Structures are given as structure tokens and as C-alpha cells.
Amino acid sequence: MLRRGVVATPEGLPYVGERTPWLRWRRPLFRFVRSKPLGTFSALVLAIMVLVAVLAPVLAPYDPLVHDELSLLEGPSAQHLLGTDQFGRDVLSRIIYGARTSLYVGVGATLLGVGLAVVIGTASAYFGGAFDYLVQRIVDAVQAIPALILLIVVLVILGPSLTNVVIALSARASMVNSRVIRGSALGVLALTYVDAARLLGCSHRRVILRYIVPNIMAPVIVLASISFGGNILAEASLSFLGYGVPPPTPSWGSMLSAEGRAFMLVAPWLLIAPTAALTVVVYASNMFGDALRDVLDPRLRGAS
């Protein structure tokens, strides 16, 4: 009897064809769901956030920028499930559109920051010597400056905008995370197949792209998943201080600053709604990153 996924040839001999992507990822996916239920739940939360951000025009019951003088600071009701702010804007609609801002900053800063970190960390580990020394001293200088102060300085120079927030977050993250990538790349460089590739005359680009970068993708994926939540929280902190996304663009951090802080005693829902959204998304991002680390790190996988 042939196993599932095995096709019989005309001669009757079993032939194992090329596996489809679904068959290739099915068993690891099911194993992840069984062994990491909290990580699976966190992944579902992040997927829901992405769907809410993409379908914001469909899901939002009201325009988040329209003022309604007849509905100022109304509490949660059937018309406004999360109440309204001091301008009569629907809080639920602003939360939904705020997910777009958080998703843009989280994905943009994560991809740009982790991508630059891979370039800087891999190049620093591969070339070594004076170049490695210079890069690491720059990283030390960046890490010596408190993160929030450095981000505020960059945004004061560039000006407050959504794109500049992404640039500021990715610039610092690329330097700080490059040290993690450098450590992983140094471990790969110590392996014998890298020396063999050099002896065969492979170019620097081929050695880096073919033999080093693919073998450090596990820590890169984990680093990206953890950085996603950190970038969202950093954007909220900057918007809370007035250096992030300028109004009237909906942002969870600016909602805490402009509406929540001023009216938190008479309208506590203005503070509770964005706080709950930030808490759930950042917690889900961290838990998903921890689950990925446990699965992708061979040392932790062997210990479990």
C-alpha cells in the first residue's frame, strides 16, 4: 500500500513527486499549533489586526475625522459602541483607522530596520578587522543614547510625519539589531562549508548571499516578529508626546494624549479603548515572537 502523497508509476513502482507548498508546510504548521497554543492565538490576533486595518473603510461605522457637535463625549451606546470624543468623533472608528497607522509603522519600520540590520551585521561579521571595529563603535554610540531621546531628536530634525516616524524607528533599530545579526553571522562563519566556499573561489557576494544569510534567517524572523510590537509601542509613545503622527490622523498614541489624558475622568472610555488595543497587539506580537523563537532555535527545540 502506498503512503499518502506517493504516486504510482505505470510500472507499479512508487514515485514520490515534488511536494506542493501546502504539503511542505502542513506538518510544521500543525506541530506549531499543537505545541504553541498561545503563539497560535497571538498569530490569530495579529491576523485580525491586519484584516481590520485593510478593511477599515468597510468596518468603520463612521468617518473618523467628521465632527458631530450633537454627540460630544457620549458614552458607549448602540449608536457609538465605544463612545465619542470631545469633537463628537466615533471612538471605534478611530480605533479601527488607528490600526492602519500602527500597521504601517510596525511593518514599515520592521522591514526597513531588520533589512538594514542584516546588511550591517552580516558585513561587519564577514569583513571584520577595522571595518568591524568602526561599525561596532558606532553601534555603541547609538546604544549609549536613550532610545526615546534619540527618536525625538531625529523627528525634530525631519519633522513630524508618518514616514519620518518609520525612518526614525528603523534607523535606530538597524544599528541596535545589527549586533544580534553579527553574532549569528559569526557563528555561521566558523562552519567548515564557508571555508570550503572560499577555497573554491566563491566571491564575497556569493558567500554572503548563498551561505551566510540563509542560515541566519531563523533569528532574523524572530527579531522581526518581536520588533513589530516594539515599533508600534514606540510610535504610540512618540504620538503621545506630540512628535509622532500629526493630527487629525487617527493614532492610538495621539488618542491617549489628546483625548484620553484631558478627559479621562469624565470620559474614561477615551483612555480605555486605545490602551486595550495597544496592550492586546503588543502582547500578541511578543508572545508570537517567543513562540517562533522556541520553534526555530535548535537549542531550545532540543531542550523541550
C-alpha positions as CSV (number, residue, x, y, z in Angstrom):
1,M,0.0,0.0,0.0
2,L,1.3,3.4,-1.0
3,R,1.7,6.1,1.6
4,R,-0.3,9.3,1.3
5,G,1.3,11.7,-1.2
6,V,3.1,8.9,-3.1
7,V,2.0,8.4,-6.7
8,A,2.3,5.0,-8.5
9,T,4.1,4.9,-11.8
10,P,2.8,2.9,-14.8
11,E,5.2,0.2,-13.9
12,G,3.7,0.0,-10.5
13,L,6.7,1.4,-8.6
14,P,6.1,4.1,-6.1
15,Y,7.2,7.6,-7.2
16,V,7.4,10.5,-4.9
17,G,6.7,13.6,-6.9
18,E,7.6,17.1,-5.9
19,R,5.6,18.2,-2.8
20,T,3.3,21.1,-3.0
21,P,3.9,24.1,-0.8
22,W,0.9,23.1,1.4
23,L,2.2,19.6,2.0
24,R,5.6,21.0,2.7
25,W,4.3,23.5,5.4
26,R,1.4,21.4,6.7
27,R,3.2,19.3,9.3
28,P,5.3,22.1,10.8
29,L,2.2,24.3,10.9
30,F,0.2,21.7,12.7
31,R,3.1,21.0,15.1
32,F,3.3,24.7,15.9
33,V,-0.5,24.8,16.6
34,R,-0.3,21.8,18.9
35,S,2.9,22.8,20.8
36,K,2.3,26.6,21.0
37,P,-1.3,27.3,21.6
38,L,-0.6,30.8,23.0
39,G,1.6,31.6,20.0
40,T,-1.2,30.4,17.7
41,F,-3.7,32.6,19.4
42,S,-1.3,35.5,19.2
43,A,-0.9,34.9,15.5
44,L,-4.7,35.0,15.1
45,V,-4.8,38.3,16.9
46,L,-2.2,39.8,14.6
47,A,-4.0,38.4,11.6
48,I,-7.3,40.0,12.8
49,M,-5.4,43.3,13.2
50,V,-4.2,43.1,9.7
51,L,-7.7,42.4,8.4
52,V,-9.2,45.3,10.4
53,A,-6.6,47.7,9.1
54,V,-7.1,46.6,5.5
55,L,-10.9,46.6,5.7
56,A,-11.1,49.8,7.8
57,P,-13.3,51.7,5.3
58,V,-15.8,48.8,5.4
59,L,-15.7,48.0,9.1
60,A,-15.7,51.6,10.5
61,P,-19.3,52.7,11.2
62,Y,-18.4,56.4,10.9
63,D,-15.8,58.7,9.3
64,P,-13.1,59.1,11.9
65,L,-12.4,62.7,11.0
66,V,-16.0,64.1,10.9
67,H,-17.1,66.2,13.9
68,D,-20.5,65.9,15.4
69,E,-21.4,68.7,17.8
70,L,-24.6,66.9,18.9
71,S,-22.6,63.9,20.2
72,L,-19.8,65.3,22.3
73,L,-18.3,63.0,24.9
74,E,-21.2,60.5,24.6
75,G,-20.7,57.2,26.5
76,P,-20.8,53.8,24.8
77,S,-24.2,53.1,23.3
78,A,-25.9,51.3,20.4
79,Q,-25.0,54.1,18.1
80,H,-21.4,54.5,19.3
81,L,-20.2,51.2,20.7
82,L,-17.1,52.8,22.3
83,G,-18.5,56.3,22.8
84,T,-17.4,59.6,21.2
85,D,-14.6,62.1,21.9
86,Q,-14.7,65.8,22.7
87,F,-15.3,66.6,19.0
88,G,-18.1,64.0,18.6
89,R,-16.0,61.6,16.6
90,D,-16.7,57.9,16.9
91,V,-14.0,56.3,19.1
92,L,-14.5,52.8,17.5
93,S,-13.9,54.2,14.0
94,R,-10.8,56.0,15.2
95,I,-9.5,52.8,16.8
96,I,-10.1,50.9,13.5
97,Y,-8.4,53.5,11.4
98,G,-5.6,53.8,14.1
99,A,-4.9,50.1,13.4
100,R,-3.9,51.3,9.9
101,T,-1.4,53.7,11.3
102,S,0.1,51.1,13.7
103,L,0.3,48.5,10.9
104,Y,2.0,50.9,8.6
105,V,4.6,51.9,11.2
106,G,5.0,48.4,12.5
107,V,5.5,46.7,9.1
108,G,7.5,49.5,7.5
109,A,9.9,50.1,10.4
110,T,10.3,46.3,11.0
111,L,11.1,45.5,7.3
112,L,13.4,48.5,6.9
113,G,15.1,48.2,10.2
114,V,15.6,44.4,10.1
115,G,16.7,44.6,6.5
116,L,19.4,47.2,7.3
117,A,20.4,45.2,10.4
118,V,21.0,42.1,8.2
119,V,23.2,44.2,5.8
120,I,25.2,45.9,8.6
121,G,25.6,42.9,10.9
122,T,26.5,40.4,8.1
123,A,29.0,42.8,6.5
124,S,30.5,43.6,9.9
125,A,31.0,39.9,10.8
126,Y,32.2,38.9,7.3
127,F,34.8,41.6,6.7
128,G,35.9,42.0,10.3
129,G,39.1,44.0,11.1
130,A,39.0,47.8,11.1
131,F,35.6,47.8,9.4
132,D,34.0,45.7,12.1
133,Y,35.7,47.8,14.8
134,L,34.3,51.0,13.3
135,V,30.8,49.7,12.9
136,Q,30.7,48.3,16.4
137,R,31.8,51.7,17.9
138,I,29.0,53.4,16.0
139,V,26.6,50.9,17.4
140,D,27.9,51.5,20.9
141,A,27.4,55.2,20.4
142,V,23.8,54.7,19.3
143,Q,23.0,52.4,22.2
144,A,24.5,54.9,24.6
145,I,21.8,57.4,23.8
146,P,18.4,56.7,25.3
147,A,16.0,55.4,22.6
148,L,13.2,57.9,23.2
149,I,15.6,60.9,23.2
150,L,17.3,59.8,20.0
151,L,13.9,59.3,18.3
152,I,12.7,62.7,19.4
153,V,15.9,64.4,18.1
154,V,15.5,62.7,14.7
155,L,11.9,63.7,14.4
156,V,12.6,67.3,15.4
157,I,15.2,67.4,12.6
158,L,13.0,65.6,10.0
159,G,9.6,66.9,11.1
160,P,6.6,65.0,12.4
161,S,5.0,62.7,9.8
162,L,4.1,59.1,9.4
163,T,7.0,58.4,7.0
164,N,9.5,60.2,9.2
165,V,8.4,58.1,12.2
166,V,9.2,54.9,10.2
167,I,12.6,56.3,9.2
168,A,13.5,57.3,12.8
169,L,12.4,53.9,14.2
170,S,14.2,51.9,11.5
171,A,17.4,53.9,11.7
172,R,17.9,53.2,15.4
173,A,16.7,49.6,15.2
174,S,19.0,48.8,12.3
175,M,22.0,49.7,14.4
176,V,20.9,48.0,17.6
177,N,19.7,44.8,16.0
178,S,22.8,44.5,13.8
179,R,24.7,43.3,16.8
180,V,22.3,40.3,17.1
181,I,22.7,39.6,13.4
182,R,26.5,39.9,13.7
183,G,26.6,37.3,16.4
184,S,24.6,34.8,14.4
185,A,26.7,35.5,11.3
186,L,30.0,34.9,13.3
187,G,28.6,31.5,14.3
188,V,27.9,30.6,10.6
189,L,31.4,31.9,9.5
190,A,33.0,29.4,11.9
191,L,31.5,26.5,10.0
192,T,33.6,24.5,7.5
193,Y,31.4,24.9,4.5
194,V,32.0,28.6,4.5
195,D,35.8,27.9,4.4
196,A,35.2,25.4,1.6
197,A,33.3,28.0,-0.4
198,R,36.1,30.5,0.0
199,L,38.7,27.9,-1.1
200,L,36.6,27.2,-4.2
201,G,36.9,30.8,-5.2
202,C,33.4,32.0,-4.5
203,S,33.0,35.8,-4.5
204,H,32.2,37.7,-1.3
205,R,28.7,38.4,-2.5
206,R,28.0,34.7,-3.2
207,V,29.4,33.6,0.1
208,I,27.2,36.1,2.0
209,L,24.0,35.6,0.0
210,R,24.3,31.9,-0.6
211,Y,25.9,30.5,2.6
212,I,25.5,33.1,5.4
213,V,22.2,34.9,5.1
214,P,20.0,31.8,4.5
215,N,21.5,30.2,7.6
216,I,20.7,33.2,9.9
217,M,17.1,33.6,8.8
218,A,15.7,31.9,12.0
219,P,17.0,34.7,14.3
220,V,16.1,37.3,11.7
221,I,12.4,36.1,11.7
222,V,12.2,36.1,15.4
223,L,13.8,39.5,15.6
224,A,11.3,40.9,13.1
225,S,8.3,39.4,15.0
226,I,9.5,40.9,18.3
227,S,10.4,44.3,16.7
228,F,6.9,44.6,15.2
229,G,5.3,45.2,18.6
230,G,8.1,47.4,19.8
231,N,7.8,49.7,16.8
232,I,4.0,50.0,17.4
233,L,4.6,50.9,21.1
234,A,7.4,53.4,20.1
235,E,5.1,55.1,17.6
236,A,2.4,55.4,20.3
237,S,4.9,56.9,22.7
238,L,6.1,59.5,20.2
239,S,2.5,60.4,19.2
240,F,1.6,60.7,22.9
241,L,4.4,63.2,23.3
242,G,3.4,65.1,20.2
243,Y,6.3,64.1,18.0
244,G,4.7,61.3,16.1
245,V,1.8,61.2,13.6
246,P,0.3,64.8,13.3
247,P,-3.4,65.2,13.9
248,P,-6.1,64.7,12.8
249,T,-4.7,61.3,11.6
250,P,-6.1,58.6,13.9
251,S,-3.3,57.1,16.1
252,W,-3.6,55.1,19.3
253,G,-0.9,57.1,20.9
254,S,-2.3,60.5,20.0
255,M,-5.8,59.3,21.2
256,L,-4.2,58.7,24.6
257,S,-2.6,62.1,24.6
258,A,-5.1,64.5,23.1
259,E,-8.4,62.9,24.2
260,G,-7.6,60.3,26.9
261,R,-5.4,62.4,29.2
262,A,-7.5,65.5,29.1
263,F,-10.9,63.8,29.6
264,M,-10.0,60.6,31.4
265,L,-12.1,61.4,34.5
266,V,-15.3,62.4,32.7
267,A,-14.9,60.1,29.7
268,P,-12.7,57.1,30.8
269,W,-13.6,55.2,27.6
270,L,-11.3,57.6,25.7
271,L,-8.4,56.2,27.7
272,I,-9.5,52.5,27.9
273,A,-10.1,51.9,24.2
274,P,-6.7,52.8,22.8
275,T,-4.9,51.3,25.8
276,A,-6.7,48.0,25.3
277,A,-5.9,48.0,21.6
278,L,-2.2,48.7,22.3
279,T,-2.0,46.1,25.0
280,V,-3.6,43.3,23.0
281,V,-1.5,43.9,19.9
282,V,1.9,44.4,21.6
283,Y,1.3,41.4,23.9
284,A,0.3,39.2,20.9
285,S,3.4,40.3,19.0
286,N,5.7,39.4,21.9
287,M,4.1,36.1,22.5
288,F,4.2,35.2,18.8
289,G,7.9,36.1,18.7
290,D,8.6,34.0,21.8
291,A,6.8,31.0,20.2
292,L,8.7,31.4,17.0
293,R,12.0,31.6,18.9
294,D,11.2,28.3,20.7
295,V,10.4,26.6,17.4
296,L,13.2,28.0,15.2
297,D,16.0,27.9,17.8
298,P,17.5,24.4,17.6
299,R,18.9,24.7,21.2
300,L,15.5,25.5,22.7
301,R,13.8,22.9,20.4
302,G,16.2,20.2,21.6
303,A,15.7,21.2,25.3
304,S,12.0,21.0,25.0
